[in-house]
Amino acid sequence: MSAARRRDSSGSRAGRNLPAAIASALVLAAIVLVSLFTVKWLFGIVVIAALAIAMREMVVAFATRDIKIARVPAYTAVVVLPAVAYLAGPIWQLVATGGLLLLAMLWRVRRGVDGYVRDITASFFVIAYLPFMAGFLMLTLATDDGPWRVVVFILLTISNDIGGYFAGIFYGKHPIAASISPKKSWEGFAGSLILQMLVGALSFMFILDAPWWQGVIAGVVLTITATGGDFTESAIKRDLGVKDMGTFLPGHGGMMDRLDSLIPNAFASWALFTIFLGPSVVMAGA
C-alpha cells in the first residue's frame, strides 16, 4: 500500500479531519498556555467558557429524546462550581454542589410531575459530570505550582489521545467494546498506555521535580480514566442517537467530544497530584 493510500485509509478509519483537528488543538493549546502563565484566574475563565459550550451541547442532545435539563441550575453550576473550588476549596465545592442539586430539584417542579424523575436524573448527571468534575481541575490550579500541574495533566491527556490514535490506526484489530465504540481497540489502548507512562515519567521528573515512578503510575491511571471517559461519552451519544455533540471544534466535533477524556482525568489527576505531591494549597482568596 502506498503512503498516500495509507494516509487516506488512516483518515477514514480515524473518522476525523486530521489537519482540522490539529489546527483546533493548537489554537486551544495556545489559549490555555497564555491564560495559565499570565494571570492565573484567566484559565478559570477559559474553563468556564468551555463548560458553558459543553453544557449547551448536552442540553440540546438530551432534548432530542425529550429530556429537559433544568437549565438555570445547570448553567449556574457551570459558573459557580469551578469558581468556588478555586477560591474556597473542596469543602465549599461540595456545599455548593449540594445546594445546586437541591435548586435543580425545586426548579424542575415548576413543570409538573410528568417526566420529573427522568428530567431531574439527567439534570443531576450533567451537573455532576461537567462542572463538579471540572472543579477538581480548579483545585489543581489553586495550588502554588498549579499551572505546572495543569500542564502535566494536559500533557498526559493529550498523550492518551495521540498514543491511542496512531496505535489504533496502524495496529488496531481487536475492539474493546464494539457495540459502544467500534474504533477503540486494545492495540490503541496499549499505545495510549505506553505513551502516557513515558510522558508521565518525564513530566514528573522534569516539570514537577518528582520521582519518575509516580509519573508512570499517573500514566497508567489516567489511561484508564481517559479511556473510560471516551466510552462514557460514546455510550451517551449512542443512547441519544447523535454522532457528535456539536460542531464547535473543526475536526473534533463538539466541545464535549474534546472534553470526554479531560473531565474524568481532572479528578484523577487532582487525586494523584495530592497524594504524590501534597496539596501545597495557596487559595486564591487567602
C-alpha positions in Angstrom: 0.0 0.0 0.0 1.4 3.4 -1.0 2.0 6.1 1.7 -0.8 8.3 0.2 -3.3 5.4 0.2 -2.3 4.5 3.8 -2.9 8.1 4.9 -6.3 8.1 3.2 -7.2 4.8 4.8 -6.0 6.1 8.2 -8.1 9.2 7.9 -11.1 7.1 7.1 -10.6 4.7 10.0 -9.9 7.5 12.4 -13.1 9.2 11.4 -11.8 12.7 11.6 -10.3 15.5 9.6 -6.8 15.3 10.9 -5.5 18.7 9.7 -8.5 20.5 11.1 -8.2 18.5 14.3 -4.5 19.5 14.7 -5.3 23.2 13.9 -8.1 23.3 16.5 -5.8 21.6 19.1 -3.0 24.1 18.5 -5.4 27.1 18.9 -6.8 25.6 22.1 -3.3 24.9 23.4 -2.3 28.5 22.8 -5.3 29.8 24.6 -4.7 27.5 27.6 -1.0 28.3 27.9 -1.4 32.0 27.6 -4.2 32.0 30.3 -2.2 29.7 32.6 1.0 31.7 32.6 -0.2 35.3 32.6 -3.0 35.9 35.2 -3.7 32.6 36.9 -7.5 33.0 37.2 -7.8 33.7 33.5 -7.5 29.9 33.0 -10.6 29.6 35.1 -12.5 31.8 32.7 -11.4 29.6 29.8 -12.6 26.5 31.7 -16.0 28.1 32.5 -16.4 29.2 28.8 -15.6 25.6 27.6 -18.0 24.2 30.2 -20.8 26.6 29.1 -20.5 25.4 25.5 -20.4 21.8 26.5 -23.4 22.2 28.8 -25.4 23.7 25.9 -24.4 20.7 23.8 -25.6 18.4 26.5 -28.9 20.3 26.9 -29.6 20.1 23.2 -28.6 16.5 22.9 -30.8 15.4 25.7 -33.7 17.4 24.3 -33.6 15.1 21.2 -35.1 12.4 23.5 -37.5 14.9 25.1 -35.3 15.0 28.3 -35.5 18.5 29.7 -32.4 19.6 31.7 -33.0 22.1 34.5 -31.1 24.8 32.6 -30.9 27.6 35.1 -29.3 25.4 37.8 -27.1 23.7 35.2 -25.7 26.9 33.8 -25.4 28.4 37.2 -23.3 25.3 38.3 -21.0 25.9 35.3 -20.0 29.3 36.7 -20.3 28.7 40.4 -18.7 25.3 41.0 -15.3 25.9 39.3 -15.1 29.4 40.9 -15.9 28.1 44.4 -13.4 25.2 44.0 -10.7 27.7 43.1 -11.5 30.3 45.7 -12.6 28.3 48.6 -11.5 24.7 48.3 -13.1 21.2 48.2 -15.4 21.5 51.2 -17.2 24.6 49.8 -17.2 22.9 46.4 -19.3 20.1 47.9 -21.5 22.5 49.7 -22.2 24.5 46.5 -22.8 21.2 44.6 -25.4 20.1 47.1 -27.1 23.5 47.0 -27.3 23.5 43.2 -28.7 19.9 43.1 -31.4 21.0 45.5 -32.1 24.0 43.4 -32.4 21.7 40.3 -35.0 19.6 42.1 -37.1 22.6 43.0 -36.6 24.3 39.7 -38.0 21.2 37.7 -41.1 21.0 40.0 -42.4 24.1 38.2 -43.1 22.0 35.1 -45.2 19.4 36.9 -44.8 15.7 37.6 -44.8 14.3 34.0 -41.2 13.2 33.3 -40.0 14.6 36.6 -37.8 11.6 37.6 -36.3 11.4 34.1 -35.5 15.1 33.9 -34.1 15.5 37.3 -31.9 12.4 37.0 -30.5 13.8 33.8 -30.0 17.3 35.4 -28.1 15.7 38.3 -26.0 13.8 35.9 -24.9 16.8 33.8 -24.2 18.9 36.9 -22.0 16.2 38.4 -20.4 15.2 35.1 -19.4 18.6 33.9 -19.0 21.5 36.4 -18.5 19.3 39.5 -15.7 17.2 38.0 -14.1 20.2 36.3 -14.0 21.8 39.7 -11.1 19.4 40.6 -9.0 21.0 37.8 -9.6 24.3 39.5 -8.4 22.8 42.8 -5.3 21.7 41.0 -4.8 25.2 39.6 -5.2 26.7 43.1 -2.0 25.1 44.4 1.2 27.1 44.5 2.6 25.2 41.5 -0.9 24.8 40.0 -0.1 26.0 36.4 2.6 23.4 36.1 0.4 20.6 37.5 -2.2 21.6 34.9 0.4 21.4 32.2 1.2 17.9 33.2 -2.5 17.0 33.4 -2.9 18.3 29.8 0.3 16.5 28.5 -0.9 13.2 29.9 -4.4 13.5 28.5 -3.1 14.6 25.1 -0.6 11.7 25.0 -3.5 9.3 25.7 -5.3 10.6 22.6 -2.1 10.6 20.4 -0.9 7.2 21.5 -4.3 5.6 21.1 -4.9 7.3 17.7 -1.8 6.2 16.0 -1.6 2.7 17.6 -5.2 2.2 16.7 -4.7 3.3 13.1 -1.7 1.1 12.3 -2.3 -1.9 14.6 -5.9 -1.8 15.8 -7.6 -5.2 15.2 -9.4 -6.1 18.4 -12.2 -3.8 19.6 -12.6 -3.3 23.3 -16.3 -2.8 23.2 -17.5 -2.8 19.5 -21.1 -2.1 20.4 -20.2 1.2 22.2 -17.1 2.4 20.3 -16.0 0.2 17.4 -12.9 2.2 16.7 -11.4 1.8 20.2 -9.1 -1.2 20.1 -6.9 -3.0 22.7 -3.9 -2.1 20.5 -4.9 1.6 20.7 -5.3 1.3 24.5 -1.8 -0.2 24.6 -0.4 2.7 22.6 -2.1 5.2 25.0 -0.7 3.3 28.0 2.9 3.2 26.7 3.0 6.9 25.7 1.3 8.1 28.9 3.7 6.1 31.0 6.6 7.7 29.2 5.2 11.2 29.2 4.2 10.8 32.9 7.7 9.7 33.9 9.4 12.6 32.0 6.8 15.2 33.2 7.1 14.2 36.8 10.9 14.3 36.7 11.5 17.4 34.7 8.4 19.6 35.4 7.2 18.6 38.8 10.6 17.5 40.3 9.0 14.3 41.5 10.1 10.6 41.2 9.7 9.1 37.7 7.7 6.1 39.1 5.0 8.4 40.3 4.6 9.6 36.7 4.4 6.1 35.5 1.6 5.3 37.9 -0.2 8.6 36.9 0.2 7.5 33.2 -1.4 4.1 33.9 -4.3 5.6 36.0 -5.1 8.4 33.5 -5.0 6.0 30.6 -7.8 4.0 32.3 -9.9 7.1 33.3 -9.4 8.8 29.9 -10.5 5.6 28.1 -13.4 5.3 30.5 -14.4 8.9 29.7 -14.3 8.2 25.9 -16.5 5.2 26.4 -18.9 7.1 28.6 -19.5 9.8 26.0 -19.8 7.2 23.3 -22.5 5.5 25.3 -24.3 8.8 25.9 -24.2 9.6 22.2 -25.4 6.1 21.1 -28.2 6.2 23.6 -29.3 9.7 22.4 -28.8 8.8 18.8 -26.3 11.6 17.9 -23.0 11.2 16.1 -21.3 14.3 17.6 -22.3 16.5 20.4 -21.8 19.6 18.2 -19.7 21.2 15.6 -17.8 23.8 17.6 -14.3 22.4 17.1 -13.4 21.5 13.5 -12.0 18.0 13.3 -13.2 17.1 16.7 -17.0 17.7 16.7 -18.5 19.5 19.7 -16.8 20.7 22.8 -18.0 17.6 24.7 -16.2 15.5 22.1 -13.0 17.2 23.2 -13.7 17.1 26.9 -14.7 13.4 27.2 -11.3 12.3 28.4 -10.4 15.6 30.2 -13.3 15.5 32.5 -12.6 12.2 34.4 -8.8 13.0 34.2 -9.4 16.3 36.0 -10.5 14.4 39.1 -8.0 11.5 38.7 -5.0 13.9 38.2 -6.0 16.1 41.2 -6.2 13.0 43.4 -2.8 11.7 42.2 -1.1 15.1 42.5 -2.5 15.5 46.0 -1.3 12.0 47.1 2.1 12.2 45.5 3.0 15.9 45.7 0.8 17.1 48.6 -1.9 19.8 48.4 0.6 22.8 48.8 -2.6 24.9 48.7 -2.4 28.6 48.5 -6.1 29.5 47.9 -6.7 32.4 45.6 -8.9 34.0 48.2 -6.5 33.6 51.1 
